[in-house]
C-alpha cells in the first residue's frame, strides 16, 4: 500500500496507531566523523506521515508524540521509525513531519523529474541515476558531454513549464495494467508489493516513483542548473537547485558579493579583474621575496664561514626560513671542515 506521505505529500500531522515496537540499533556519524551506534527502538505504525528513504530521496524527519524520529526505513509494505524511547503497541499517537525538510525534498524530487523529462525530450538523454544531496542535487545523464548552450536550453524550458503552472498527479496502477508499459522507470525493487505508483507532470512526463512530490509545478518556484561535472564512463552529471534552495544560494552569493566589494573596494562587476591583479602582484612579490631570501642565505653563509669564531660547527636558527634557505647555506659553507 502507499503510505499517507505518498497519498498526500502536503499533510503535516495526523493520528495513527502503534503496531509494534522492538529494540534496535542505529549507526550514525559522530561529531568526530567516526561511526557511532545509538540504541533505541524500531516503531511500526498502521500508517505513516514520514517518508522512508527510497527512489533517490532521503527519509523524512519528524516526531511521534513529540519523540524525535531519527531515521525512517522501508521494510516491504511497512516503515520502521527509529526512536530512542519506546511506544506502546495499540496506543494512539500523533505524528508530525519536519515540514521544511519535507517540502525541500518535494521540490528537489519533482525538479529532477522535470529536468529528466526535458533533457530526454530536447536531446534524447536518459537519466541513469540521481542524488538528492544536502545542499545540491545531481542528475546523471547518459551523454559523454553537455555544452553550456544545452544546459541553458534545458534551464529555460523547465522554468517555462514552472510558469505554465502544470499540474502534477499521482496515480496507482496494477502490475498487469497495460499503461505500465508506457511509463518511464528504472525497474521495481525486489521487495515491491502492491500497485505501482505513477507520478505524471501533465503533458510532460509519466514516471514510476515512490517519492513525495509537489501537486503543481508552480510550487517549484524556480530551477537553477549550476553546471555539469564529469561523471562515470560516458556520463555527465548535471548539478541543480530547485525552489527554496535557489533563494538560499542567492542569499549566500549576495553575502559573498558584499564582502568582496568591501574588501576589494570595487563593484561586483569588477571583482574578477581585481582578483587577477592581486594574483599577479602576489606572484611578483613572491618572486622578489625568493630572490632576496637567496641573497640573504648566501650572505649569511659567507658571514658564518669567514667569522673569526669559525670552528667547523655552525648553529643557525631562523624562524621564517625554509628548506631552500637551509640548503643554500649548507652548499655555500661547503662540506670541507664544516
C-alpha positions as CSV (number, residue, x, y, z in Angstrom):
1,X,0.0,0.0,0.0
2,X,1.0,3.6,-0.3
3,X,1.7,5.5,2.9
4,X,-0.1,8.7,3.8
5,X,3.0,10.7,3.0
6,X,2.7,9.3,-0.6
7,X,-1.1,9.7,-0.8
8,X,-0.9,13.3,0.5
9,X,2.6,14.8,0.4
10,X,1.2,18.1,1.9
11,X,-0.1,16.5,5.1
12,X,1.8,17.8,8.1
13,X,0.3,15.8,11.0
14,X,-2.1,13.0,11.7
15,X,-3.1,10.4,14.3
16,X,-2.5,6.7,13.9
17,X,-1.9,3.5,16.0
18,X,1.3,1.8,17.0
19,X,1.5,-1.7,15.6
20,X,4.8,-2.9,17.2
21,X,7.9,-1.6,19.0
22,X,11.1,-3.6,19.2
23,X,14.7,-2.8,20.4
24,X,17.0,-1.7,17.6
25,X,20.4,0.0,16.9
26,X,21.1,2.9,14.6
27,X,24.6,3.6,13.2
28,X,25.3,7.3,12.9
29,X,28.3,9.5,12.2
30,X,29.5,11.3,15.3
31,X,30.9,14.9,15.6
32,X,34.4,13.5,15.2
33,X,33.5,11.8,11.9
34,X,33.6,8.3,13.4
35,X,30.7,5.8,13.3
36,X,28.7,5.6,16.5
37,X,25.9,3.2,17.5
38,X,22.8,4.6,19.1
39,X,20.4,2.2,21.0
40,X,16.7,2.7,20.5
41,X,13.6,1.2,19.1
42,X,12.0,0.4,15.7
43,X,8.4,1.6,15.8
44,X,5.9,0.4,13.2
45,X,2.7,2.4,12.7
46,X,-0.6,1.4,11.0
47,X,0.2,4.2,8.5
48,X,2.9,6.9,8.4
49,X,3.3,10.5,7.5
50,X,7.1,10.2,7.4
51,X,8.6,9.1,4.1
52,X,11.1,6.2,4.3
53,X,14.3,6.5,2.3
54,X,13.9,5.3,-1.3
55,X,13.9,6.3,-5.0
56,X,17.0,8.5,-4.6
57,X,15.1,10.6,-1.9
58,X,16.3,10.7,1.7
59,X,13.9,9.9,4.5
60,X,11.8,12.4,6.4
61,X,12.4,13.7,10.0
62,X,9.6,14.4,12.4
63,X,8.1,13.3,15.8
64,X,5.8,10.7,17.2
65,X,4.1,12.1,20.3
66,X,6.9,14.7,20.4
67,X,9.5,12.0,20.4
68,X,12.1,12.6,17.7
69,X,12.3,10.1,14.8
70,X,15.9,9.8,13.8
71,X,15.6,7.5,10.8
72,X,12.7,6.0,8.7
73,X,13.4,2.9,6.6
74,X,11.1,0.8,4.4
75,X,10.7,-2.9,5.1
76,X,8.4,-4.3,2.4
77,X,4.9,-2.8,3.0
78,X,5.8,-1.2,6.3
79,X,8.1,1.5,7.6
80,X,10.4,1.3,10.6
81,X,10.7,4.5,12.7
82,X,13.8,4.7,14.8
83,X,13.2,6.4,18.2
84,X,15.2,6.5,21.4
85,X,12.1,6.0,23.5
86,X,9.6,3.0,23.3
87,X,5.9,3.4,22.3
88,X,3.3,1.0,23.5
89,X,1.7,-1.2,20.7
90,X,-2.0,-0.4,20.3
91,X,-1.7,3.2,21.6
92,X,-2.9,6.2,19.6
93,X,-0.1,8.5,18.6
94,X,0.3,11.9,16.9
95,X,2.8,12.1,14.1
96,X,4.2,15.4,12.8
97,X,6.6,15.9,9.9
98,X,9.5,18.3,9.7
99,X,7.8,20.3,7.0
100,X,10.8,22.4,5.9
101,X,12.8,19.3,5.1
102,X,9.8,17.5,3.5
103,X,8.9,20.5,1.2
104,X,12.6,20.8,0.2
105,X,12.7,17.2,-0.8
106,X,9.4,17.6,-2.7
107,X,10.8,20.5,-4.7
108,X,14.1,18.7,-5.5
109,X,12.4,15.4,-6.5
110,X,9.8,17.0,-8.7
111,X,12.5,19.2,-10.1
112,X,14.5,16.1,-11.0
113,X,11.5,14.6,-12.8
114,X,11.0,17.8,-14.8
115,X,14.7,18.1,-15.8
116,X,14.9,14.4,-16.7
117,X,11.9,14.7,-19.0
118,X,13.1,17.9,-20.7
119,X,16.6,16.5,-21.2
120,X,15.1,13.4,-22.8
121,X,12.7,15.4,-25.0
122,X,15.2,18.0,-26.2
123,X,18.3,15.9,-26.6
124,X,17.4,12.2,-26.1
125,X,19.5,11.9,-23.0
126,X,18.3,9.3,-20.4
127,X,18.7,9.7,-16.7
128,X,20.7,6.8,-15.3
129,X,20.7,7.8,-11.7
130,X,20.2,10.8,-9.4
131,X,21.1,12.0,-5.9
132,X,19.2,14.4,-3.7
133,X,22.1,15.9,-1.7
134,X,22.0,18.1,1.4
135,X,23.0,21.2,-0.5
136,X,22.6,20.4,-4.2
137,X,21.2,17.6,-6.3
138,X,22.8,15.7,-9.2
139,X,21.3,14.0,-12.2
140,X,23.5,11.5,-14.1
141,X,22.8,11.7,-17.9
142,X,23.9,9.1,-20.4
143,X,25.8,11.6,-22.5
144,X,29.7,12.0,-22.6
145,X,29.4,15.7,-22.8
146,X,26.8,18.5,-22.3
147,X,27.5,22.0,-23.7
148,X,26.7,25.3,-21.9
149,X,24.2,26.1,-24.6
150,X,22.4,22.8,-24.0
151,X,22.3,23.5,-20.2
152,X,20.8,26.9,-20.9
153,X,18.2,25.3,-23.2
154,X,17.2,22.8,-20.5
155,X,17.0,25.5,-17.8
156,X,14.9,27.8,-20.0
157,X,12.4,25.0,-20.8
158,X,11.9,23.7,-17.3
159,X,11.3,27.3,-16.0
160,X,8.8,27.9,-18.7
161,X,6.9,24.8,-17.6
162,X,7.0,26.0,-14.0
163,X,5.5,29.4,-15.1
164,X,2.8,27.4,-17.0
165,X,1.7,26.0,-13.6
166,X,1.4,22.4,-14.9
167,X,-0.4,20.0,-12.6
168,X,1.4,17.0,-11.1
169,X,-0.8,14.0,-10.5
170,X,-0.1,10.7,-8.6
171,X,-1.9,7.5,-9.5
172,X,-1.7,3.8,-8.6
173,X,-1.7,1.2,-11.4
174,X,-1.9,-2.6,-11.0
175,X,1.1,-4.6,-12.3
176,X,-0.9,-6.0,-15.2
177,X,-2.3,-2.6,-16.3
178,X,-1.2,-2.2,-20.0
179,X,-0.5,1.5,-19.2
180,X,2.5,0.4,-17.1
181,X,4.4,-0.4,-20.3
182,X,4.2,3.3,-21.4
183,X,5.5,4.7,-18.1
184,X,9.1,5.6,-17.7
185,X,11.1,3.9,-14.9
186,X,14.2,2.1,-13.9
187,X,12.6,-1.0,-12.6
188,X,10.9,-2.0,-9.3
189,X,12.7,-3.0,-6.1
190,X,13.0,-6.7,-5.4
191,X,10.6,-6.5,-2.4
192,X,8.0,-4.4,-4.2
193,X,4.4,-5.3,-3.3
194,X,1.1,-4.0,-4.3
195,X,0.2,-1.4,-7.0
196,X,2.7,0.7,-9.0
197,X,2.8,4.4,-8.1
198,X,3.0,6.7,-11.2
199,X,3.8,10.4,-11.0
200,X,2.6,12.4,-14.0
201,X,3.5,16.0,-15.0
202,X,0.6,16.9,-17.2
203,X,1.7,16.9,-20.9
204,X,5.4,16.3,-20.0
205,X,6.2,13.1,-18.3
206,X,4.9,9.9,-16.5
207,X,7.3,8.1,-14.3
208,X,7.2,5.2,-11.7
209,X,8.2,6.8,-8.4
210,X,7.7,6.2,-4.6
211,X,8.8,9.7,-3.6
212,X,6.9,12.8,-2.3
213,X,6.1,15.5,-4.9
214,X,4.5,18.9,-5.4
215,X,1.0,18.9,-6.8
216,X,1.7,21.7,-9.3
217,X,5.0,22.8,-10.9
218,X,4.4,26.4,-9.6
219,X,5.4,25.1,-6.2
220,X,8.9,24.5,-7.6
221,X,9.2,28.4,-7.8
222,X,12.4,28.2,-10.0
223,X,15.1,25.8,-11.1
224,X,18.8,26.8,-11.4
225,X,21.2,24.5,-13.1
226,X,24.6,25.2,-11.6
227,X,26.6,23.4,-14.4
228,X,27.9,20.0,-15.3
229,X,30.6,17.7,-13.9
230,X,32.4,14.7,-15.5
231,X,30.5,11.6,-14.4
232,X,31.3,7.9,-14.8
233,X,32.4,6.5,-18.2
234,X,30.5,8.3,-21.0
235,X,28.2,10.0,-18.4
236,X,27.7,13.6,-17.4
237,X,26.4,14.9,-14.0
238,X,24.0,17.8,-14.1
239,X,24.0,19.8,-10.9
240,X,20.9,21.7,-10.0
241,X,18.9,23.5,-7.3
242,X,15.1,23.9,-7.0
243,X,12.8,26.2,-5.1
244,X,13.9,27.5,-1.7
245,X,17.5,26.2,-2.3
246,X,17.8,28.7,-5.2
247,X,16.8,31.5,-2.8
248,X,19.3,30.3,-0.1
249,X,22.0,30.1,-2.8
250,X,21.3,33.6,-3.9
251,X,21.4,34.8,-0.3
252,X,24.8,33.2,0.2
253,X,26.1,34.5,-3.1
254,X,24.9,38.0,-2.3
255,X,26.6,37.9,1.1
256,X,29.9,36.9,-0.5
257,X,29.5,39.6,-3.2
258,X,29.0,42.3,-0.5
259,X,32.0,41.1,1.5
260,X,34.2,41.1,-1.7
261,X,33.0,44.6,-2.6
262,X,34.1,45.8,0.8
263,X,37.5,44.1,0.7
264,X,38.3,44.9,-3.0
265,X,36.9,48.4,-2.9
266,X,35.2,48.0,-6.2
267,X,31.8,47.0,-7.7
268,X,30.8,43.4,-8.2
269,X,31.3,43.6,-12.0
270,X,35.0,44.4,-11.3
271,X,35.7,41.6,-8.7
272,X,37.3,39.2,-11.2
273,X,39.6,41.7,-12.7
274,X,40.6,43.0,-9.2
275,X,41.4,39.5,-8.0
276,X,43.5,38.8,-11.2
277,X,45.5,42.0,-10.4
278,X,46.1,40.9,-6.8
279,X,47.2,37.4,-8.0
280,X,49.7,39.0,-10.4
281,X,51.0,41.3,-7.7
282,X,51.3,38.4,-5.3
283,X,53.3,36.3,-7.8
284,X,55.7,39.2,-8.4
285,X,56.2,39.8,-4.7
286,X,56.8,36.1,-4.1
287,X,59.4,36.0,-6.9
288,X,61.2,39.2,-5.5
289,X,61.0,37.7,-1.9
290,X,62.6,34.5,-3.1
291,X,65.4,36.3,-4.8
292,X,66.1,38.4,-1.7
293,X,65.9,35.3,0.5
294,X,68.5,33.6,-1.7
295,X,70.8,36.6,-1.5
296,X,70.4,36.7,2.3
297,X,71.2,33.0,2.5
298,X,74.4,33.4,0.5
299,X,75.4,36.5,2.6
300,X,74.7,34.6,5.9
301,X,76.7,31.6,4.8
302,X,79.7,33.7,3.9
303,X,79.5,35.6,7.2
304,X,79.5,32.3,9.1
305,X,82.3,30.8,7.1
306,X,84.5,33.9,7.5
307,X,83.7,34.5,11.2
308,X,86.8,34.6,13.5
309,X,84.8,32.2,15.7
310,X,84.6,29.6,12.9
311,X,85.3,26.2,14.3
312,X,83.8,23.9,11.8
313,X,80.4,23.7,13.6
314,X,77.6,26.0,12.5
315,X,74.4,26.6,14.5
316,X,71.8,28.8,13.0
317,X,68.1,29.3,13.8
318,X,65.8,31.3,11.5
319,X,62.1,31.2,12.4
320,X,60.9,32.2,8.9
321,X,63.4,30.1,7.0
322,X,62.6,27.1,4.8
323,X,64.4,24.1,3.3
324,X,65.8,26.1,0.3
325,X,67.3,28.7,2.7
326,X,68.9,25.9,4.7
327,X,70.3,24.1,1.6
328,X,71.8,27.3,0.1
329,X,73.7,27.9,3.4
330,X,74.9,24.3,3.5
331,X,76.1,24.5,-0.1
332,X,77.8,27.9,0.4
333,X,79.6,26.9,3.6
334,X,80.9,23.7,1.9
335,X,81.5,20.3,3.5
336,X,85.2,20.6,3.9
337,X,86.0,21.1,7.6
338,X,82.4,22.1,8.3
